Amino acid sequence: MYYRQQGQPQFIPGFPGFPGGGGGGNVDRRLERLERQLDRLDRQLNQLERRVDRIERRLGFRHDQF
């Protein structure tokens, strides 16, 4: 959907800068928590990918076979 087709922006209660918005500190804390969680999940995914690579090498699979 194009920007002009969206109409008026939706106001989010409790979001700073919008009517009814609250303090920005809470949003900043939530964003920091989500960024830490994303980093942690990214590290876990990398570990799992390395583990799968090791197992595939042990079993004799090549990446171009899939």
TIVO-2410 file (N, C-alpha, C; in nm, 3 decimals):
# residues 66
REC num residu      c1      c2      c3 atome chaine
REC   1      M   0.085  -0.117   0.000     N      A
REC   1      M   0.000   0.000   0.000    CA      A
REC   1      M   0.089   0.123   0.000     C      A
REC   2      Y   0.060   0.215  -0.084     N      A
REC   2      Y   0.138   0.337  -0.094    CA      A
REC   2      Y   0.107   0.430   0.022     C      A
REC   3      Y   0.203   0.516   0.054     N      A
REC   3      Y   0.189   0.607   0.167    CA      A
REC   3      Y   0.064   0.692   0.154     C      A
REC   4      R   0.038   0.745   0.038     N      A
REC   4      R  -0.076   0.835   0.019    CA      A
REC   4      R  -0.209   0.762   0.031     C      A
REC   5      Q  -0.208   0.632   0.012     N      A
REC   5      Q  -0.332   0.556   0.021    CA      A
REC   5      Q  -0.364   0.517   0.166     C      A
REC   6      Q  -0.269   0.537   0.255     N      A
REC   6      Q  -0.289   0.493   0.392    CA      A
REC   6      Q  -0.381   0.586   0.470     C      A
REC   7      G  -0.397   0.708   0.427     N      A
REC   7      G  -0.483   0.800   0.500    CA      A
REC   7      G  -0.414   0.856   0.621     C      A
REC   8      Q  -0.492   0.888   0.723     N      A
REC   8      Q  -0.437   0.946   0.845    CA      A
REC   8      Q  -0.357   0.841   0.923     C      A
REC   9      P  -0.247   0.884   0.985     N      A
REC   9      P  -0.170   0.787   1.064    CA      A
REC   9      P  -0.248   0.741   1.185     C      A
REC  10      Q  -0.224   0.618   1.223     N      A
REC  10      Q  -0.287   0.562   1.342    CA      A
REC  10      Q  -0.209   0.608   1.464     C      A
REC  11      F  -0.278   0.661   1.564     N      A
REC  11      F  -0.211   0.706   1.685    CA      A
REC  11      F  -0.205   0.591   1.784     C      A
REC  12      I  -0.089   0.572   1.840     N      A
REC  12      I  -0.066   0.461   1.930    CA      A
REC  12      I  -0.065   0.514   2.072     C      A
REC  13      P  -0.160   0.472   2.155     N      A
REC  13      P  -0.161   0.519   2.293    CA      A
REC  13      P  -0.034   0.480   2.366     C      A
REC  14      G   0.021   0.574   2.441     N      A
REC  14      G   0.141   0.545   2.518    CA      A
REC  14      G   0.269   0.558   2.440     C      A
REC  15      F   0.261   0.593   2.312     N      A
REC  15      F   0.381   0.608   2.232    CA      A
REC  15      F   0.417   0.756   2.228     C      A
REC  16      P   0.539   0.794   2.267     N      A
REC  16      P   0.576   0.935   2.274    CA      A
REC  16      P   0.567   1.003   2.138     C      A
REC  17      G   0.524   1.127   2.142     N      A
REC  17      G   0.513   1.203   2.018    CA      A
REC  17      G   0.374   1.197   1.957     C      A
REC  18      F   0.290   1.113   2.010     N      A
REC  18      F   0.154   1.100   1.960    CA      A
REC  18      F   0.057   1.142   2.069     C      A
REC  19      P  -0.061   1.183   2.031     N      A
REC  19      P  -0.160   1.218   2.132    CA      A
REC  19      P  -0.182   1.103   2.230     C      A
REC  20      G  -0.180   1.135   2.358     N      A
REC  20      G  -0.194   1.031   2.460    CA      A
REC  20      G  -0.064   0.959   2.487     C      A
REC  21      G   0.044   1.006   2.426     N      A
REC  21      G   0.173   0.940   2.443    CA      A
REC  21      G   0.231   0.960   2.580     C      A
REC  22      G   0.313   0.869   2.621     N      A
REC  22      G   0.373   0.877   2.754    CA      A
REC  22      G   0.521   0.900   2.745     C      A
REC  23      G   0.588   0.866   2.853     N      A
REC  23      G   0.732   0.888   2.861    CA      A
REC  23      G   0.808   0.800   2.765     C      A
REC  24      G   0.913   0.857   2.708     N      A
REC  24      G   0.992   0.783   2.611    CA      A
REC  24      G   1.085   0.681   2.673     C      A
REC  25      G   1.111   0.693   2.804     N      A
REC  25      G   1.203   0.600   2.869    CA      A
REC  25      G   1.154   0.457   2.863     C      A
REC  26      N   1.025   0.436   2.880     N      A
REC  26      N   0.970   0.302   2.876    CA      A
REC  26      N   0.988   0.241   2.737     C      A
REC  27      V   0.965   0.321   2.634     N      A
REC  27      V   0.982   0.271   2.497    CA      A
REC  27      V   1.129   0.240   2.471     C      A
REC  28      D   1.217   0.326   2.520     N      A
REC  28      D   1.361   0.301   2.502    CA      A
REC  28      D   1.402   0.171   2.569     C      A
REC  29      R   1.351   0.147   2.689     N      A
REC  29      R   1.385   0.021   2.759    CA      A
REC  29      R   1.333  -0.099   2.682     C      A
REC  30      R   1.212  -0.088   2.630     N      A
REC  30      R   1.156  -0.200   2.552    CA      A
REC  30      R   1.238  -0.224   2.427     C      A
REC  31      L   1.279  -0.116   2.359     N      A
REC  31      L   1.361  -0.131   2.238    CA      A
REC  31      L   1.495  -0.195   2.271     C      A
REC  32      E   1.557  -0.151   2.380     N      A
REC  32      E   1.685  -0.211   2.420    CA      A
REC  32      E   1.669  -0.359   2.452     C      A
REC  33      R   1.560  -0.393   2.522     N      A
REC  33      R   1.535  -0.534   2.555    CA      A
REC  33      R   1.516  -0.616   2.428     C      A
REC  34      L   1.440  -0.561   2.332     N      A
REC  34      L   1.418  -0.633   2.206    CA      A
REC  34      L   1.548  -0.647   2.127     C      A
REC  35      E   1.633  -0.545   2.129     N      A
REC  35      E   1.761  -0.554   2.059    CA      A
REC  35      E   1.850  -0.660   2.123     C      A
REC  36      R   1.852  -0.666   2.257     N      A
REC  36      R   1.930  -0.771   2.325    CA      A
REC  36      R   1.877  -0.910   2.291     C      A
REC  37      Q   1.744  -0.921   2.288     N      A
REC  37      Q   1.683  -1.050   2.255    CA      A
REC  37      Q   1.717  -1.089   2.111     C      A
REC  38      L   1.713  -0.994   2.020     N      A
REC  38      L   1.747  -1.022   1.880    CA      A
REC  38      L   1.892  -1.065   1.867     C      A
REC  39      D   1.982  -0.995   1.939     N      A
REC  39      D   2.123  -1.035   1.936    CA      A
REC  39      D   2.143  -1.177   1.989     C      A
REC  40      R   2.073  -1.208   2.100     N      A
REC  40      R   2.085  -1.341   2.159    CA      A
REC  40      R   2.034  -1.448   2.062     C      A
REC  41      L   1.920  -1.423   1.999     N      A
REC  41      L   1.865  -1.520   1.904    CA      A
REC  41      L   1.954  -1.534   1.781     C      A
REC  42      D   2.016  -1.424   1.739     N      A
REC  42      D   2.109  -1.430   1.625    CA      A
REC  42      D   2.230  -1.517   1.659     C      A
REC  43      R   2.283  -1.501   1.781     N      A
REC  43      R   2.396  -1.585   1.823    CA      A
REC  43      R   2.354  -1.731   1.829     C      A
REC  44      Q   2.234  -1.759   1.881     N      A
REC  44      Q   2.187  -1.898   1.888    CA      A
REC  44      Q   2.171  -1.957   1.749     C      A
REC  45      L   2.120  -1.878   1.655     N      A
REC  45      L   2.104  -1.927   1.519    CA      A
REC  45      L   2.240  -1.957   1.456     C      A
REC  46      N   2.337  -1.870   1.479     N      A
REC  46      N   2.471  -1.894   1.425    CA      A
REC  46      N   2.530  -2.022   1.483     C      A
REC  47      Q   2.510  -2.045   1.614     N      A
REC  47      Q   2.560  -2.167   1.676    CA      A
REC  47      Q   2.495  -2.290   1.614     C      A
REC  48      L   2.364  -2.284   1.592     N      A
REC  48      L   2.293  -2.397   1.533    CA      A
REC  48      L   2.339  -2.422   1.390     C      A
REC  49      E   2.363  -2.316   1.314     N      A
REC  49      E   2.411  -2.333   1.176    CA      A
REC  49      E   2.548  -2.398   1.175     C      A
REC  50      R   2.638  -2.357   1.267     N      A
REC  50      R   2.769  -2.420   1.273    CA      A
REC  50      R   2.757  -2.567   1.312     C      A
REC  51      R   2.665  -2.597   1.404     N      A
REC  51      R   2.644  -2.735   1.445    CA      A
REC  51      R   2.594  -2.820   1.329     C      A
REC  52      V   2.499  -2.767   1.253     N      A
REC  52      V   2.448  -2.840   1.135    CA      A
REC  52      V   2.560  -2.861   1.035     C      A
REC  53      D   2.644  -2.759   1.013     N      A
REC  53      D   2.757  -2.774   0.920    CA      A
REC  53      D   2.850  -2.886   0.965     C      A
REC  54      R   2.880  -2.891   1.096     N      A
REC  54      R   2.968  -2.997   1.146    CA      A
REC  54      R   2.906  -3.135   1.125     C      A
REC  55      I   2.778  -3.146   1.153     N      A
REC  55      I   2.710  -3.276   1.137    CA      A
REC  55      I   2.706  -3.316   0.990     C      A
REC  56      E   2.678  -3.219   0.902     N      A
REC  56      E   2.676  -3.251   0.759    CA      A
REC  56      E   2.813  -3.297   0.710     C      A
REC  57      R   2.919  -3.233   0.760     N      A
REC  57      R   3.054  -3.275   0.720    CA      A
REC  57      R   3.082  -3.417   0.768     C      A
REC  58      R   3.041  -3.448   0.890     N      A
REC  58      R   3.061  -3.584   0.943    CA      A
REC  58      R   2.987  -3.687   0.861     C      A
REC  59      L   2.868  -3.650   0.814     N      A
REC  59      L   2.786  -3.746   0.737    CA      A
REC  59      L   2.826  -3.748   0.589     C      A
REC  60      G   2.914  -3.656   0.549     N      A
REC  60      G   2.960  -3.655   0.411    CA      A
REC  60      G   2.871  -3.578   0.316     C      A
REC  61      F   2.784  -3.495   0.368     N      A
REC  61      F   2.699  -3.413   0.280    CA      A
REC  61      F   2.776  -3.292   0.233     C      A
REC  62      R   2.745  -3.250   0.112     N      A
REC  62      R   2.800  -3.124   0.060    CA      A
REC  62      R   2.685  -3.025   0.050     C      A
REC  63      H   2.717  -2.897   0.061     N      A
REC  63      H   2.612  -2.795   0.056    CA      A
REC  63      H   2.543  -2.787  -0.079     C      A
REC  64      D   2.613  -2.822  -0.187     N      A
REC  64      D   2.552  -2.811  -0.319    CA      A
REC  64      D   2.461  -2.929  -0.351     C      A
REC  65      Q   2.448  -3.023  -0.259     N      A
REC  65      Q   2.359  -3.136  -0.281    CA      A
REC  65      Q   2.214  -3.101  -0.250     C      A
REC  66      F   2.190  -2.991  -0.179     N      A
REC  66      F   2.054  -2.958  -0.135    CA      A
REC  66      F   1.992  -2.858  -0.226     C      A
***
